[in-house]
């Protein structure tokens, strides 16, 4: 997941990667919503901190959404530093039935 997202950034002029951090896996269903013998999905995420402009970010997210790996994004924090450059934080995740899918 991290490798794919980083390769996309290398093909995205106008965005610079400041940091990339793995987020702890989280179950989609809470313990109250699932039973011990039921299947649960886990959200595996990466937090990207980028700098760049709005339109390069928009294009990057469109490419991420069109990937066959089915990445999803949940959080975007877009803070304009000095127009047109911004500091951007994005949480991108995928789903798996395996809790240790990324960190394992």
C-alpha positions in Angstrom: 0.0 0.0 0.0 2.7 2.5 1.0 4.8 1.6 -2.1 1.9 2.2 -4.4 1.0 5.5 -2.9 4.6 6.6 -3.0 5.0 5.7 -6.6 1.9 7.7 -7.5 3.4 10.7 -5.7 6.6 10.4 -7.9 4.3 10.7 -10.9 2.4 13.7 -9.4 4.2 17.0 -10.1 3.2 19.7 -7.7 3.1 17.4 -4.6 6.0 16.7 -2.2 5.9 14.0 0.4 6.9 15.3 3.9 6.1 12.1 5.8 4.2 8.8 5.6 3.1 6.9 8.7 1.1 3.7 9.2 -2.0 3.9 11.3 -2.9 1.0 13.6 -5.5 -1.4 12.2 -9.0 -0.8 13.4 -12.0 -3.2 13.2 -14.9 -1.9 11.2 -17.4 -3.4 13.5 -17.2 -2.8 17.2 -17.1 -5.7 19.7 -20.8 -4.9 20.5 -21.7 -5.2 16.8 -19.9 -8.5 16.0 -20.0 -11.9 17.5 -16.9 -14.1 18.2 -17.7 -16.3 15.3 -18.5 -13.6 12.8 -16.2 -12.1 10.2 -14.9 -8.6 10.7 -13.1 -6.3 8.4 -10.1 -4.2 9.5 -9.2 -0.7 8.2 -5.5 -0.4 7.4 -4.4 3.2 7.0 -1.6 5.4 6.1 -1.3 9.1 6.9 0.4 11.1 4.2 1.7 14.6 4.9 2.3 16.5 1.7 3.0 20.0 0.5 1.7 21.3 -2.8 -1.3 22.9 -4.5 -5.0 22.2 -4.7 -5.1 20.9 -8.3 -2.2 18.5 -8.0 -3.9 17.1 -4.8 -7.2 16.8 -6.6 -5.6 14.9 -9.5 -3.7 12.6 -7.0 -6.9 11.7 -5.2 -8.7 11.0 -8.5 -5.9 8.6 -9.4 -6.0 6.9 -6.0 -9.8 6.4 -6.3 -9.4 4.9 -9.8 -6.7 2.3 -8.7 -7.7 -1.4 -8.9 -6.5 -1.9 -5.3 -9.6 0.1 -4.1 -8.0 2.6 -1.7 -10.3 4.9 0.2 -9.6 8.2 1.9 -11.3 9.6 4.9 -9.5 12.7 6.2 -8.1 15.7 4.4 -6.6 18.6 6.3 -5.7 21.3 3.8 -3.9 24.3 5.3 -2.8 27.1 3.0 0.8 28.0 3.9 1.4 30.7 1.2 -0.8 30.7 -1.8 -0.7 28.4 -3.8 1.2 26.1 -1.6 -0.5 24.2 1.3 0.3 21.7 4.0 -1.9 18.6 3.4 -2.6 15.7 5.6 -4.5 12.7 4.1 -5.6 9.4 5.7 -5.8 6.7 3.0 -7.0 3.2 3.9 -7.9 -0.2 2.6 -10.0 -3.0 4.1 -9.0 -6.5 4.8 -10.3 -9.5 6.8 -6.8 -9.9 8.2 -5.9 -7.7 11.1 -2.1 -8.0 10.3 -2.5 -7.2 6.6 0.0 -4.4 6.6 1.8 -4.6 9.9 2.2 -8.4 9.9 
